[in-house]
Amino acid sequence: MNREIVFGQALEAVRKRAKEQGNVISQQEVEQAFEALSLAPDQLEMVYDYLKKHGVGIDEAANIEDYLDDTDRDYLEWYLRELAALEELGAGEKEAVTLSAMAGDADAKKRLMTAYLPQVVDLAKLYAGQGVIMEDLIGEGNVALAMGMEMLGALENASQAQGMLGRLMMDAMEECIACSVQSGDIGRKAAEQVNKVADAAKELSDALLRKVTPQELAVESGIALEEIQEAMRLAARKIEEIEDTDGSGKP
């Protein structure tokens, strides 16, 4: 198997295990995960740095404060104050409320959702520093929690509720982060495309001492006409060295 694929699978396995352990993993576990690749010490150090940047503690839990900016801290402080005023359920009472919620009782669902709101915050902290603000992570978790309340009737017993609801909340937060990363990748690719076309246009424009048409640029640079036109669209048709045409080659 390709070494890069093996590395990616090992890294994903490490992150998954760390998540299951409260976002902490031992150095020994990391070394065992990458044992088949025989990584050099400096390569392993890069893995540790990557994990730390994504909020994973090595041998001890990471400090959540290290991954929060002032906006996140202020929001979290305010939100926790709001939660402090909400009803708390004891273990026995929580089970009884869960059973009523499973039976479809609307008031029980509201009480149970309120009881789980602090867990949403705890889970959101595990995902801090991964490109999504705490307010959005908590918001996604709360939506997933609300959806989970409507799925309780499918459970066989109350003990399954916490695992099911926790998984839903974590999945929602992970999807939120994935969408954020994908959006960032798309943005970077768009910028690269615009820069590539703009650089080629400037080079040809400097040689001809005038603006160039998209068709001329396609012929001279080897860049597909469709790619040039897309770059112009992304740049709001503001690549100075290219004439703004209607696509027919005429200004």
C-alpha positions as CSV (number, residue, x, y, z in Angstrom):
1,M,0.0,0.0,0.0
2,N,1.1,3.6,-0.7
3,R,3.1,5.0,2.2
4,E,1.2,8.2,2.1
5,I,-2.1,6.3,2.4
6,V,-0.8,4.3,5.4
7,F,0.4,7.5,7.0
8,G,-3.0,9.1,6.5
9,Q,-4.8,6.1,7.9
10,A,-2.5,6.0,11.0
11,L,-3.0,9.7,11.7
12,E,-6.8,9.3,11.4
13,A,-6.7,6.4,13.8
14,V,-4.7,8.3,16.3
15,R,-7.1,11.3,16.2
16,K,-10.1,9.0,16.5
17,R,-8.6,7.2,19.5
18,A,-7.6,10.5,21.1
19,K,-11.2,11.8,20.7
20,E,-12.5,8.7,22.4
21,Q,-10.2,9.4,25.3
22,G,-11.2,13.0,25.8
23,N,-8.8,14.4,23.2
24,V,-5.7,12.9,24.9
25,I,-3.3,10.2,23.8
26,S,-0.1,8.7,25.0
27,Q,3.2,9.1,23.2
28,Q,3.4,5.3,23.3
29,E,0.1,5.0,21.5
30,V,1.2,7.4,18.8
31,E,4.5,5.5,18.3
32,Q,2.7,2.2,18.0
33,A,0.2,3.6,15.4
34,F,3.1,4.7,13.2
35,E,5.4,1.7,13.9
36,A,5.0,0.2,10.5
37,L,6.3,3.4,8.8
38,S,9.5,3.5,10.9
39,L,9.3,7.3,11.2
40,A,12.4,9.3,12.2
41,P,12.3,11.2,15.4
42,D,11.9,14.6,13.6
43,Q,9.0,13.1,11.6
44,L,7.3,11.9,14.8
45,E,7.8,15.3,16.3
46,M,5.9,16.8,13.3
47,V,3.0,14.4,14.1
48,Y,3.0,15.6,17.7
49,D,3.0,19.2,16.6
50,Y,0.0,18.5,14.3
51,L,-1.9,16.8,17.0
52,K,-1.3,19.6,19.5
53,K,-2.4,22.2,17.0
54,H,-5.7,20.3,16.7
55,G,-6.3,20.3,20.4
56,V,-5.0,16.8,21.2
57,G,-2.9,16.4,24.4
58,I,0.1,14.1,24.4
59,D,0.2,12.1,27.7
60,E,-2.0,14.7,29.4
61,A,-5.1,16.6,28.4
62,A,-4.6,19.8,26.4
63,N,-5.5,23.1,28.0
64,I,-8.6,24.3,26.2
65,E,-7.6,28.0,27.0
66,D,-4.7,27.6,24.6
67,Y,-7.1,27.1,21.7
68,L,-9.6,29.9,22.4
69,D,-9.3,33.5,21.2
70,D,-10.9,36.4,23.2
71,T,-14.2,36.1,21.3
72,D,-14.5,32.4,22.1
73,R,-13.6,33.0,25.7
74,D,-16.2,35.8,26.1
75,Y,-18.9,33.7,24.4
76,L,-18.1,30.6,26.5
77,E,-18.1,32.6,29.7
78,W,-21.5,34.2,28.9
79,Y,-23.0,30.9,27.7
80,L,-21.9,29.0,30.9
81,R,-23.5,31.7,33.0
82,E,-26.7,31.1,31.1
83,L,-26.5,27.4,31.6
84,A,-25.9,27.8,35.3
85,A,-29.4,29.0,35.8
86,L,-31.0,25.9,34.1
87,E,-32.5,22.9,35.8
88,E,-30.2,20.0,36.7
89,L,-31.3,16.4,36.9
90,G,-30.0,13.8,39.3
91,A,-29.1,10.4,38.0
92,G,-32.4,8.7,38.9
93,E,-34.5,11.7,37.8
94,K,-32.6,11.9,34.5
95,E,-33.4,8.2,33.8
96,A,-37.1,8.8,34.6
97,V,-37.2,11.8,32.3
98,T,-35.4,9.9,29.6
99,L,-38.0,7.1,29.7
100,S,-40.8,9.7,29.5
101,A,-39.1,11.4,26.6
102,M,-38.7,8.0,24.8
103,A,-42.5,7.6,25.3
104,G,-43.0,10.9,23.4
105,D,-43.8,13.2,26.3
106,A,-43.0,16.8,25.0
107,D,-42.3,18.3,28.4
108,A,-39.9,15.5,29.2
109,K,-38.0,16.1,25.9
110,K,-37.6,19.8,26.9
111,R,-36.3,18.9,30.3
112,L,-33.9,16.3,29.0
113,M,-32.6,18.6,26.3
114,T,-31.9,21.2,29.0
115,A,-30.0,18.6,31.0
116,Y,-27.8,17.8,28.1
117,L,-26.8,21.3,27.1
118,P,-23.7,21.3,29.4
119,Q,-22.5,18.2,27.6
120,V,-22.7,20.1,24.3
121,V,-20.3,22.6,25.7
122,D,-17.9,19.9,26.9
123,L,-17.9,18.2,23.5
124,A,-17.4,21.6,21.7
125,K,-14.3,22.1,23.8
126,L,-12.8,18.9,22.3
127,Y,-13.0,20.5,18.9
128,A,-11.6,23.9,19.8
129,G,-8.9,25.3,17.6
130,Q,-9.9,23.5,14.4
131,G,-11.1,26.5,12.4
132,V,-14.7,26.8,13.8
133,I,-15.7,29.3,16.5
134,M,-17.1,27.9,19.8
135,E,-20.5,29.6,19.1
136,D,-20.9,27.7,15.9
137,L,-19.8,24.4,17.4
138,I,-22.2,24.7,20.3
139,G,-25.0,25.8,17.9
140,E,-24.4,22.7,15.7
141,G,-24.4,20.5,18.8
142,N,-27.6,22.0,20.1
143,V,-29.4,21.4,16.8
144,A,-28.2,17.8,16.7
145,L,-29.4,17.4,20.3
146,A,-32.8,18.7,19.4
147,M,-33.0,16.3,16.5
148,G,-31.9,13.5,18.9
149,M,-34.8,14.2,21.2
150,E,-37.1,13.1,18.3
151,M,-35.2,9.9,17.8
152,L,-35.4,8.6,21.4
153,G,-38.4,6.5,20.7
154,A,-36.3,4.2,18.6
155,L,-34.2,3.2,21.7
156,E,-34.8,0.1,23.6
157,N,-33.7,1.4,27.0
158,A,-32.7,4.7,28.7
159,S,-29.1,3.7,29.1
160,Q,-28.6,4.1,25.3
161,A,-29.7,7.7,25.2
162,Q,-26.4,9.3,26.3
163,G,-24.3,7.4,23.8
164,M,-26.7,8.1,20.9
165,L,-27.1,11.8,21.7
166,G,-23.3,12.2,22.2
167,R,-22.6,10.6,18.9
168,L,-25.1,12.9,17.1
169,M,-23.6,16.0,18.7
170,M,-20.0,15.0,17.8
171,D,-21.0,14.1,14.2
172,A,-22.6,17.5,13.8
173,M,-19.5,19.3,15.1
174,E,-17.2,17.2,12.9
175,E,-19.3,17.9,9.8
176,C,-19.2,21.6,10.6
177,I,-15.4,21.5,10.8
178,A,-15.2,19.5,7.6
179,C,-17.4,22.0,5.8
180,S,-15.2,24.8,7.1
181,V,-12.0,23.1,5.9
182,Q,-13.6,22.4,2.5
183,S,-14.7,26.0,2.1
184,G,-11.2,27.1,2.9
185,D,-9.7,24.7,0.4
186,I,-12.1,26.0,-2.3
187,G,-11.1,29.5,-1.5
188,R,-7.4,28.8,-1.7
189,K,-7.9,26.9,-5.0
190,A,-9.9,29.8,-6.5
191,A,-7.2,32.3,-5.4
192,E,-4.5,30.1,-7.0
193,Q,-6.5,29.9,-10.2
194,V,-6.9,33.7,-10.4
195,N,-3.2,34.3,-9.6
196,K,-2.1,31.8,-12.3
197,V,-4.2,33.5,-15.0
198,A,-3.3,37.0,-13.8
199,D,0.4,36.2,-13.9
200,A,0.2,34.8,-17.4
201,A,-1.9,37.7,-18.6
202,K,0.6,40.2,-17.2
203,E,3.5,38.4,-18.9
204,L,1.8,38.4,-22.3
205,S,0.5,42.0,-21.8
206,D,4.0,43.2,-21.1
207,A,5.3,41.5,-24.2
208,L,2.5,43.0,-26.5
209,L,2.4,46.4,-24.7
210,R,-1.4,46.2,-24.5
211,K,-4.2,44.3,-22.9
212,V,-4.9,40.8,-24.2
213,T,-8.1,39.0,-25.0
214,P,-9.0,35.7,-23.2
215,Q,-8.6,33.9,-26.5
216,E,-5.1,35.3,-27.1
217,L,-4.1,34.3,-23.6
218,A,-5.4,30.8,-24.0
219,V,-3.4,30.3,-27.2
220,E,-0.1,31.8,-25.9
221,S,-0.2,30.5,-22.4
222,G,-1.7,27.0,-22.9
223,I,-4.3,27.7,-20.2
224,A,-7.7,26.5,-21.2
225,L,-10.1,29.3,-22.3
226,E,-12.7,28.0,-19.8
227,E,-10.2,28.3,-17.0
228,I,-9.4,31.9,-18.0
229,Q,-13.0,32.8,-18.1
230,E,-13.7,31.2,-14.8
231,A,-10.7,33.1,-13.2
232,M,-12.2,36.3,-14.6
233,R,-15.5,35.5,-13.1
234,L,-13.9,34.8,-9.7
235,A,-12.0,38.0,-9.9
236,A,-15.2,39.9,-10.8
237,R,-13.6,40.5,-14.3
238,K,-10.9,42.7,-12.7
239,I,-7.8,41.2,-14.1
240,E,-6.4,44.4,-15.5
241,E,-4.3,43.0,-18.3
242,I,-7.3,41.1,-19.8
243,E,-9.9,42.8,-21.9
244,D,-13.4,42.3,-20.6
245,T,-15.1,40.6,-23.5
246,D,-18.5,39.0,-24.0
247,G,-16.9,35.6,-24.7
248,S,-16.8,36.0,-28.5
249,G,-13.4,37.7,-28.4
250,K,-14.9,41.2,-29.0
251,P,-14.7,43.8,-26.3
